[in-house]
Amino acid sequence: MDYASGTLDEAWSLAVACHLTLCPHCRRGLKAIEATAGRMVEEMAPQPVAARGFAAVADRLGAQDAVLAPKAVRPDPDGLPQPLRQYLGGGLSDVRWRWSGAGLQSYALPMGRKKADGMVSLLKVAPGAGLPMHTHTGDEITLVLRGGYTVGEAAFRRGDVEIADPDVEHRPLAMLDQPCICLAIADSPLKFSGAMGWFFNQWARFSA
């Protein structure tokens, strides 16, 4: 509903928009929400607007943050969602991956606005590799774009979404058939646990 009304922030909106391109069920749900909202608007009684109404609203809003202009998009053979390609300017071949650990590469997406300690990244995990065991200090959403991964007995494949919060501790492992590429968004840092937790927390702190 927040996405339909335009009140969801940029990073979460990107995740929803990408998932919608891959999920017909959720597209139907969004269409129903928009239809209901449209009927509500049509039923609202018209209200008079003062001659200086727009200027008054602009004054109350004040200076607005600049919105990051999307890049020109080239054809993409990778099947990436169009909303994501607008941030990349192309496909996976255009991504400048950064080594982020054994079997793990990442790429921070250019956001117009995001929390300083949050994460909006593409993750590329080698077959059979995974992230260290971790929990969360806030909310995290992971959308699978290619391949898949498992968490215990749960499996996530292309188009699937995993939502995690501070009550979730997990270690995602990429499936064996191909690299797993995901869009990962977190509004605050991950908290690594397990035997190597302290080391990974320090590494994440100094490599951010």
C-alpha positions as CSV (number, residue, x, y, z in Angstrom):
1,M,0.0,0.0,0.0
2,D,2.9,2.4,0.8
3,Y,4.4,1.6,-2.7
4,A,1.0,2.3,-4.4
5,S,0.6,5.6,-2.6
6,G,4.1,6.7,-3.3
7,T,5.2,7.0,0.3
8,L,7.7,4.2,0.4
9,D,11.3,5.3,0.3
10,E,13.6,4.8,-2.7
11,A,15.4,1.7,-1.6
12,W,12.4,-0.3,-0.5
13,S,10.5,1.0,-3.6
14,L,13.2,-0.5,-5.8
15,A,12.9,-3.9,-4.1
16,V,9.1,-3.8,-4.6
17,A,9.3,-2.7,-8.2
18,C,11.8,-5.4,-9.1
19,H,9.7,-8.1,-7.4
20,L,6.6,-6.9,-9.2
21,T,8.3,-7.5,-12.6
22,L,8.9,-11.1,-11.6
23,C,5.6,-11.9,-9.7
24,P,2.2,-11.9,-11.6
25,H,0.4,-12.6,-8.3
26,C,1.7,-9.4,-6.6
27,R,1.1,-7.4,-9.8
28,R,-2.6,-8.3,-9.5
29,G,-2.6,-7.4,-5.9
30,L,-1.1,-4.0,-6.6
31,K,-3.6,-3.4,-9.4
32,A,-6.5,-4.1,-6.9
33,I,-5.0,-1.7,-4.4
34,E,-4.6,1.1,-7.0
35,A,-8.2,0.5,-8.2
36,T,-9.6,0.8,-4.7
37,A,-7.5,4.0,-4.1
38,G,-8.8,5.4,-7.4
39,R,-12.4,4.8,-6.4
40,M,-11.8,6.6,-3.0
41,V,-10.3,9.6,-4.8
42,E,-13.3,9.8,-7.2
43,E,-15.7,9.7,-4.2
44,M,-14.0,12.6,-2.4
45,A,-15.9,15.9,-2.5
46,P,-14.0,18.6,-4.4
47,Q,-12.4,21.2,-2.3
48,P,-11.7,24.9,-3.3
49,V,-8.1,25.8,-3.7
50,A,-6.8,29.3,-2.9
51,A,-5.2,31.3,-5.7
52,R,-1.8,30.9,-4.0
53,G,-2.4,27.4,-3.0
54,F,0.4,25.7,-4.9
55,A,3.0,28.4,-3.8
56,A,1.9,27.9,-0.1
57,V,2.4,24.2,-0.3
58,A,5.8,24.7,-2.0
59,D,6.8,27.1,0.8
60,R,5.8,24.5,3.5
61,L,7.8,21.7,1.8
62,G,11.0,23.8,1.6
63,A,14.1,22.7,-0.3
64,Q,13.8,19.1,-1.5
65,D,16.6,16.6,-1.9
66,A,17.7,16.1,-5.4
67,V,16.4,12.8,-6.9
68,L,19.1,10.7,-8.6
69,A,18.5,10.7,-12.3
70,P,18.4,7.1,-13.8
71,K,21.0,6.2,-16.3
72,A,20.2,5.5,-19.9
73,V,19.5,1.8,-20.2
74,R,21.1,-0.5,-22.8
75,P,19.6,-3.8,-23.9
76,D,20.2,-6.5,-21.3
77,P,20.4,-10.3,-22.0
78,D,20.5,-11.2,-18.2
79,G,16.8,-10.8,-17.5
80,L,17.3,-8.2,-14.8
81,P,14.1,-6.3,-13.8
82,Q,13.8,-3.0,-15.7
83,P,13.8,-0.8,-12.5
84,L,17.1,-2.2,-11.5
85,R,18.6,-1.8,-14.9
86,Q,17.9,1.9,-14.7
87,Y,20.4,2.1,-11.8
88,L,23.0,0.0,-13.6
89,G,22.7,1.6,-17.0
90,G,22.8,-1.9,-18.5
91,G,23.2,-5.5,-17.4
92,L,25.4,-7.7,-15.2
93,S,28.3,-7.1,-17.5
94,D,28.3,-3.5,-16.4
95,V,28.5,-4.2,-12.7
96,R,31.9,-3.4,-11.1
97,W,31.9,-6.2,-8.5
98,R,33.9,-5.7,-5.3
99,W,35.4,-8.6,-3.4
100,S,33.6,-9.0,-0.1
101,G,34.8,-12.3,1.2
102,A,35.4,-15.9,0.2
103,G,33.0,-16.6,-2.7
104,L,31.2,-13.3,-2.2
105,Q,31.2,-10.1,-4.3
106,S,29.1,-7.0,-3.9
107,Y,28.1,-3.8,-5.7
108,A,26.6,-0.8,-3.8
109,L,23.8,0.7,-5.9
110,P,23.8,4.5,-6.3
111,M,20.8,5.7,-4.3
112,G,19.6,9.3,-4.3
113,R,18.7,8.9,-0.6
114,K,19.6,6.2,1.9
115,K,20.6,5.9,5.6
116,A,24.3,6.3,6.1
117,D,24.6,3.0,7.9
118,G,22.2,1.1,5.6
119,M,22.9,-1.2,2.6
120,V,21.5,-1.2,-0.9
121,S,23.6,-3.7,-2.8
122,L,23.8,-6.4,-5.4
123,L,25.3,-9.6,-4.0
124,K,26.9,-12.3,-6.1
125,V,27.6,-15.6,-4.2
126,A,29.5,-18.4,-5.7
127,P,27.8,-21.9,-5.9
128,G,27.9,-23.5,-2.5
129,A,29.3,-20.4,-0.8
130,G,27.4,-18.3,1.6
131,L,27.3,-15.4,4.0
132,P,28.6,-15.8,7.5
133,M,26.1,-16.5,10.2
134,H,24.4,-13.2,11.1
135,T,21.4,-11.5,12.6
136,H,20.2,-7.9,12.1
137,T,20.0,-4.6,13.9
138,G,17.0,-3.5,11.7
139,D,15.0,-4.8,8.7
140,E,16.5,-6.6,5.7
141,I,14.9,-7.6,2.4
142,T,16.6,-9.9,-0.1
143,L,15.3,-10.5,-3.6
144,V,16.7,-13.3,-5.7
145,L,17.5,-12.2,-9.3
146,R,19.4,-15.3,-10.5
147,G,20.1,-18.7,-9.1
148,G,18.9,-19.4,-5.6
149,Y,20.0,-20.0,-2.0
150,T,18.8,-22.0,1.0
151,V,18.4,-21.1,4.7
152,G,18.0,-24.3,6.6
153,E,15.1,-26.2,4.9
154,A,13.8,-23.0,3.1
155,A,14.7,-22.4,-0.5
156,F,14.6,-19.0,-2.3
157,R,14.8,-18.8,-6.1
158,R,14.4,-16.1,-8.8
159,G,11.7,-13.7,-7.8
160,D,11.4,-14.9,-4.2
161,V,11.8,-12.5,-1.3
162,E,13.2,-13.1,2.2
163,I,12.4,-10.6,4.9
164,A,14.5,-10.6,8.1
165,D,14.6,-8.6,11.3
166,P,16.5,-8.7,14.6
167,D,14.6,-11.9,15.6
168,V,16.1,-13.8,12.6
169,E,19.6,-15.4,12.7
170,H,20.6,-17.2,9.5
171,R,23.4,-18.2,7.1
172,P,22.2,-18.1,3.5
173,L,24.0,-20.6,1.2
174,A,24.0,-20.4,-2.6
175,M,22.6,-23.4,-4.5
176,L,25.2,-25.5,-6.3
177,D,24.0,-25.1,-9.9
178,Q,25.1,-21.5,-10.5
179,P,26.1,-18.2,-8.8
180,C,23.3,-16.6,-6.8
181,I,22.7,-12.9,-7.5
182,C,20.5,-11.0,-5.2
183,L,19.3,-7.5,-4.4
184,A,19.9,-6.9,-0.7
185,I,18.6,-3.9,1.2
186,A,19.1,-3.3,5.0
187,D,18.2,-0.2,6.9
188,S,21.0,-0.8,9.4
189,P,24.2,-2.9,9.7
190,L,24.2,-6.7,9.9
191,K,25.5,-8.3,13.1
192,F,27.7,-11.3,12.5
193,S,27.6,-14.1,15.0
194,G,29.2,-17.5,15.5
195,A,32.9,-18.3,16.0
196,M,34.1,-15.7,13.5
197,G,31.5,-13.1,14.4
198,W,33.9,-10.5,16.0
199,F,36.3,-10.7,13.0
200,F,33.5,-10.2,10.4
201,N,32.0,-7.3,12.4
202,Q,35.3,-5.5,12.5
203,W,35.9,-6.2,8.8
204,A,32.5,-4.9,7.9
205,R,33.1,-1.8,10.0
206,F,36.3,-0.8,8.3
207,S,35.4,-1.8,4.8
208,A,32.1,0.1,4.7
